[in-house]
Amino acid sequence: MVTPIKVPYANVTISSRTEITLDMISYVEIPQTALTGNVLTNTQTQIVGKYTNVGTSIPAGSFFYNDVV
């Protein structure tokens, strides 16, 4: 049996050096086996209130990755 996990993704394009807010985030359920190690899954501790790195952006529809937050 495949166990789904709720994963946050950007519902808008987030530009470089922008603080990430809750309204920029939506969720999708995917199989836990489909996740790679660098996808962030905890919205409150890993994403909200953090900034996108200099020289990077997060396209709408993209997951949040360690190397861009």
C-alpha positions, 0 to 999 in steps of 0.5 A: 500500500502506498502512503500519501503525504501532503506536500506544500507547493508554491501557488504563485511565482516567488521572486528572489529575496521574498518572504514566503507567506502562508497565502503563497502555499497550496498543498498536494498529496503524493506518494511518500516514495516520490519525494526526494530528500531535499523537498521541504514538507513542514510549512510552519517550521521550514517555509513560512517566514523564510526568504527565497535565496538570492539569485533564485525564484520558486516558480508557481507549481513548484515544491519548496527545496532546501537550496532555494529557501 
